[in-house]
Amino acid sequence: MADLRNYQSRVATGATRADTSIDEGLRSYMIRVYNLMALGLAITGVAAFATAQMAVTNGQLTQFGAVLFTSPLRWVVMLAPLGFVFFLSARINKMSVPAAQTTFWAFAGLMGLSLASIFLVYTGESIVRTFFITAASFGALSLWGYTTKRDLTGMGSFMFMGLIGLIIASLVNIFLQSSAMQFAISAIGVLVFAGLTAYDTQAIKEMYYEGDGEAVMGRKAIMGALRLYLDFINLFLFLLQFLGNRE
């Protein structure tokens, strides 16, 4: 009987140590994801602000600004980040971790170049205010996605369908130029990316596997950071349409 109790005690102790090891590994993995995302956002912010400073002087577009925002180059600047997302998603399993990370930094920089135009439309104060509101909202939603025991798979599928609808509606509104439709798109966009933030956080958490090698873990962290980065940026842009004060 004593031997049985000792055996059960050893099994329980081993299970506890294994759970602790997994918790520590998961915590380290998630911190790595959030750090990569935060650095990506920092690169985007610096690139956007620096580009805006070079593009406008005394309220007027400089030659650089005219080329960037009024010439056909603006389409390249707008679409290049999307190309980087597709490239990284398709090729990451064949890339080394440093190469994938460099691609992510390049994408973040190009996204900053693309977002520089918001400084021409909205006041700097409202941009900063909206950023902090987005950060607080994102943090709360991501924390809920990380800690909830509820399976968010169904919600994620619903939000993805909403995202497809948003893209179609945005394309249609390019031709309609309806302010009412734009308001509806912005409201739905906030809801969709709020839901995706929680869903993606849970999905990234479930991607963790203790037995992964360093390279596999690094690639997973980069893709997780990319997903959360896109959620944050889109949530920020849709909120800015509500909260931003125009120049």
C-alpha positions in Angstrom: 0.0 0.0 0.0 2.8 2.4 0.9 4.6 1.5 -2.4 1.4 2.4 -4.3 1.1 5.7 -2.5 4.8 6.4 -3.3 4.2 5.6 -7.0 1.1 7.8 -7.2 3.1 10.6 -5.5 5.9 10.3 -8.0 3.5 10.3 -10.9 1.7 13.4 -9.6 5.1 15.1 -9.1 6.2 14.3 -12.6 3.0 15.5 -14.1 3.3 18.8 -12.1 6.8 19.3 -13.3 5.7 18.6 -16.9 2.8 21.1 -16.6 5.2 23.7 -15.2 7.7 23.2 -18.0 4.9 23.6 -20.6 3.6 26.7 -18.9 7.1 28.3 -18.9 7.7 27.3 -22.5 4.3 28.7 -23.6 4.9 31.9 -21.6 8.2 32.4 -23.3 6.7 31.7 -26.7 3.9 34.2 -26.3 6.2 36.8 -25.0 8.3 36.3 -28.1 5.2 36.8 -30.3 4.2 40.0 -28.5 7.7 41.4 -28.6 8.0 40.8 -32.3 4.6 42.4 -32.9 5.5 45.4 -30.7 8.8 45.9 -32.5 7.0 45.7 -35.9 4.5 48.3 -34.7 7.4 50.6 -33.6 9.1 50.3 -37.0 5.8 51.1 -38.7 5.2 54.1 -36.5 8.7 55.6 -37.0 8.5 55.0 -40.7 5.1 56.6 -41.0 6.0 59.6 -39.0 9.4 60.1 -40.8 7.8 59.8 -44.2 5.1 62.3 -43.3 7.7 64.8 -42.1 9.6 64.5 -45.4 6.4 64.6 -47.5 4.9 67.9 -46.0 6.5 71.2 -45.3 4.5 74.2 -44.1 1.3 72.5 -45.0 2.4 71.8 -48.5 3.5 68.6 -50.2 7.2 68.5 -51.0 8.4 67.0 -54.2 8.9 63.7 -52.4 5.3 63.9 -51.0 3.9 64.7 -54.5 5.6 61.6 -56.0 4.6 59.4 -53.1 1.0 60.4 -52.8 -0.1 61.8 -56.1 1.8 59.8 -58.7 1.2 56.1 -59.8 3.9 55.2 -57.2 1.2 55.5 -54.5 -0.4 52.2 -55.8 2.9 50.5 -55.4 3.3 51.8 -51.9 -0.3 50.7 -51.0 -0.1 47.2 -52.5 3.5 46.3 -51.6 2.7 45.4 -47.9 0.0 43.0 -49.1 2.5 41.4 -51.4 4.9 40.9 -48.5 2.1 39.3 -46.4 1.4 36.8 -49.2 5.1 36.1 -49.7 5.9 35.6 -46.1 2.8 33.3 -45.5 3.7 31.2 -48.5 7.5 30.9 -48.0 8.1 31.0 -44.3 8.4 27.3 -43.9 11.3 27.3 -46.4 13.0 30.4 -44.9 15.5 30.6 -42.1 14.3 32.4 -39.0 16.6 35.4 -39.5 15.4 35.7 -43.2 11.7 35.5 -42.1 12.3 38.0 -39.4 14.0 40.4 -41.8 11.1 40.0 -44.2 8.7 40.9 -41.3 10.8 44.1 -40.5 10.7 45.1 -44.2 7.0 44.6 -44.3 6.5 46.7 -41.2 8.6 49.5 -42.8 6.6 49.4 -46.0 3.4 49.5 -44.0 4.7 52.6 -42.3 5.4 54.2 -45.7 1.8 53.3 -46.7 0.3 54.7 -43.5 2.1 58.0 -43.7 -1.0 59.5 -45.4 -3.0 59.4 -42.2 -0.8 62.3 -40.9 -2.1 64.3 -43.8 -5.7 63.6 -43.0 -5.9 63.5 -39.2 -4.4 65.6 -36.4 -1.3 64.2 -34.7 -3.1 64.4 -31.3 -6.1 62.3 -32.5 -3.7 59.7 -34.0 -1.9 59.4 -30.7 -5.1 59.2 -28.7 -6.6 56.6 -31.0 -3.4 54.5 -30.9 -3.5 54.3 -27.1 -7.3 53.4 -27.2 -6.4 50.7 -29.7 -3.6 49.4 -27.5 -5.8 49.2 -24.5 -8.6 47.5 -26.4 -6.2 45.1 -28.1 -4.6 44.2 -24.8 -7.9 43.4 -23.2 -9.2 41.4 -26.2 -5.9 39.4 -26.5 -5.9 38.7 -22.8 -9.4 37.3 -23.0 -8.5 35.2 -26.0 -5.5 33.8 -24.1 -7.3 33.0 -20.9 -10.8 31.9 -22.0 -11.7 28.2 -21.9 -14.3 28.8 -24.6 -13.4 27.4 -28.1 -13.3 30.4 -30.4 -13.1 28.5 -33.7 -16.7 29.2 -34.6 -16.3 32.9 -33.9 -13.2 33.0 -36.0 -15.0 31.5 -39.0 -17.8 34.0 -38.6 -15.3 36.9 -38.3 -13.5 35.7 -41.4 -16.7 35.8 -43.4 -17.3 39.3 -42.0 -13.8 40.2 -43.3 -14.6 39.0 -46.8 -17.8 41.1 -46.7 -15.8 44.1 -45.5 -13.4 43.8 -48.5 -16.3 43.5 -51.0 -18.2 46.4 -49.4 -15.0 48.6 -49.4 -14.4 47.9 -53.1 -18.0 48.8 -53.9 -17.8 52.0 -51.9 -14.8 53.2 -53.9 -17.3 53.8 -56.7 -20.4 54.8 -54.6 -18.5 57.1 -52.2 -21.3 56.8 -49.7 -20.6 58.3 -46.3 -23.4 56.1 -44.7 -21.9 53.0 -46.2 -18.4 54.1 -45.0 -19.7 54.5 -41.5 -21.2 51.0 -41.5 -18.0 49.6 -42.9 -16.0 51.2 -40.1 -18.4 50.0 -37.4 -18.3 46.4 -38.7 -14.6 46.6 -39.2 -14.0 47.4 -35.5 -16.2 44.5 -34.5 -14.6 42.1 -36.9 -11.0 42.9 -35.9 -11.9 42.9 -32.2 -13.2 39.4 -32.6 -10.2 38.3 -34.7 -7.8 39.6 -32.1 -9.2 37.2 -29.5 -9.5 34.4 -32.0 -6.0 34.8 -33.3 -4.5 35.0 -29.8 -6.1 31.6 -28.9 -5.0 30.1 -32.2 -1.4 31.3 -31.7 -1.5 29.8 -28.2 -2.7 26.5 -29.5 0.1 26.5 -32.1 2.6 26.0 -29.3 4.1 22.6 -29.0 6.8 21.9 -26.4 8.6 19.5 -28.8 9.2 22.0 -31.5 12.8 22.8 -32.4 14.1 26.4 -32.2 13.6 27.0 -36.0 10.0 25.8 -36.0 9.2 27.8 -32.9 10.8 30.9 -34.4 8.7 30.6 -37.5 5.6 30.1 -35.5 6.4 33.2 -33.4 6.9 35.3 -36.5 3.6 34.2 -38.1 1.8 34.8 -34.8 3.3 38.3 -34.6 2.2 39.0 -38.2 -1.4 37.9 -37.4 -1.6 40.1 -34.3 0.1 43.0 -36.0 -2.5 43.0 -38.8 -5.3 42.8 -36.2 -3.9 45.8 -34.4 -3.3 47.9 -37.5 -6.7 47.3 -38.9 -8.4 47.9 -35.5 -6.5 51.1 -35.2 -7.5 52.3 -38.7 -11.2 51.6 -38.3 -11.2 53.3 -34.9 -9.4 56.3 -36.3 -12.3 56.8 -38.7 -14.5 57.3 -35.7 -12.2 59.0 -33.3 -9.8 60.9 -35.5 -10.1 64.7 -35.9 -9.4 65.7 -39.5 -6.9 68.4 -40.4 
